Amino acid sequence: MDPAFAQLFSLDGKVAIVTGASSGIGVALARGLARAGANVVVTARRQEMIDNTAEMCRGYGVRSSAWTADIVDEAQFEGLFDRTMTEYGRLDVLINNAGFTDRTALRHDQNTMRKFRAIVELDLLATMNGCRLAAQRMLTQKPAGGVIVNISSILGRSASEFRASAYHAAKAGVDGLTRILAYEYAREGIRVNSLAPSYFEGTEMMDKVFEAAPVTKAHTIERTPMGRLGRPEDLEGAIAFLCSDAGRFVTGHTLYVDGGWSTGGGFHQKPALWESELGRQDPNWGKA
């Protein structure tokens, strides 16, 4: 391989923040950045788990710090950015990964506003704030500029019988946010993209779903054109591409890492577990 070409994917000396880096996809994103040479600040609410992530990153010869933060708390989130600037001197990459979904498969009218607010607060509003805090620092540092990658989902693009209306809405909002911020910062040296995974095994969120309803795993595999679930390591090359000079003319883009799911929008092939027939809610689903 041409060494100059390989260098396009290098993140040597760059400084990155990864939120939600305690497990699954967040760990894989941090690993991909570290393998490409970036120094990585990892954050989540569980110290022991992000300590493990930081130790893994340091195994690739880079600096890595594990600092807890509840990112829906504005003061804590801003403090994370301030500490990064103090200890690392700059910020080149932000990965807005933290989020969660509704696993109940309840129809929209059966759900609660409390659940809706919690999902939108973390999955969309905290992402908006992270972009704001990153841009403030990327615009004023010398040299200016940076990369923001928002972790979206295939469910930001298409509906699904897996329900979770608030999650769908929040991730569609993330994609819209990505486009407008890419437009706003295009001449300011900041690229903004989103990365949209499908259903992945080896992640805390989906493993709990598969454990609670094992048949769901087979159902999801059958619906994926490539015939398997995603794995966290499938994201490492994608994140390196988006954050490095290999993707230097890419902004405002949503990159689907989904085994072909988005090509058909997860087309219904058979009734879901919570349907009495295709598209029909089982009136007994969710009842004790």
Rosetta blueprint (number, residue, H / E / L):
1 M L
2 D L
3 P H
4 A H
5 F H
6 A H
7 Q H
8 L L
9 F L
10 S L
11 L L
12 D L
13 G L
14 K L
15 V E
16 A E
17 I E
18 V E
19 T E
20 G L
21 A L
22 S L
23 S L
24 G H
25 I H
26 G H
27 V H
28 A H
29 L H
30 A H
31 R H
32 G H
33 L H
34 A H
35 R H
36 A L
37 G L
38 A L
39 N E
40 V E
41 V E
42 V E
43 T E
44 A L
45 R L
46 R L
47 Q H
48 E H
49 M H
50 I H
51 D H
52 N H
53 T H
54 A H
55 E H
56 M H
57 C H
58 R H
59 G L
60 Y L
61 G L
62 V L
63 R L
64 S E
65 S E
66 A E
67 W L
68 T L
69 A L
70 D L
71 I L
72 V L
73 D L
74 E H
75 A H
76 Q H
77 F H
78 E H
79 G H
80 L H
81 F H
82 D H
83 R H
84 T H
85 M H
86 T H
87 E H
88 Y H
89 G L
90 R L
91 L L
92 D L
93 V E
94 L E
95 I E
96 N E
97 N L
98 A L
99 G L
100 F L
101 T L
102 D L
103 R L
104 T L
105 A L
106 L L
107 R L
108 H H
109 D H
110 Q H
111 N L
112 T L
113 M H
114 R H
115 K H
116 F H
117 R H
118 A H
119 I H
120 V H
121 E H
122 L H
123 D H
124 L H
125 L H
126 A H
127 T H
128 M H
129 N H
130 G H
131 C H
132 R H
133 L H
134 A H
135 A H
136 Q H
137 R H
138 M H
139 L H
140 T H
141 Q L
142 K L
143 P L
144 A L
145 G L
146 G E
147 V E
148 I E
149 V E
150 N E
151 I E
152 S L
153 S L
154 I H
155 L H
156 G H
157 R L
158 S L
159 A L
160 S L
161 E L
162 F L
163 R L
164 A L
165 S H
166 A H
167 Y H
168 H H
169 A H
170 A H
171 K H
172 A H
173 G H
174 V H
175 D H
176 G H
177 L H
178 T H
179 R H
180 I H
181 L H
182 A H
183 Y H
184 E H
185 Y H
186 A L
187 R L
188 E L
189 G L
190 I E
191 R E
192 V E
193 N E
194 S E
195 L E
196 A E
197 P E
198 S L
199 Y L
200 F E
201 E L
202 G L
203 T L
204 E H
205 M H
206 M H
207 D H
208 K H
209 V H
210 F H
211 E H
212 A H
213 A L
214 P L
215 V H
216 T H
217 K H
218 A H
219 H H
220 T H
221 I H
222 E H
223 R H
224 T L
225 P L
226 M L
227 G L
228 R L
229 L L
230 G E
231 R L
232 P H
233 E H
234 D H
235 L H
236 E H
237 G H
238 A H
239 I H
240 A H
241 F H
242 L H
243 C H
244 S L
245 D H
246 A H
247 G H
248 R L
249 F L
250 V L
251 T L
252 G L
253 H L
254 T E
255 L E
256 Y E
257 V E
258 D L
259 G L
260 G L
261 W H
262 S H
263 T H
264 G H
265 G L
266 G L
267 F L
268 H L
269 Q L
270 K L
271 P L
272 A L
273 L L
274 W L
275 E E
276 S E
277 E E
278 L L
279 G L
280 R E
281 Q E
282 D L
283 P L
284 N L
285 W L
286 G L
287 K L
288 A L
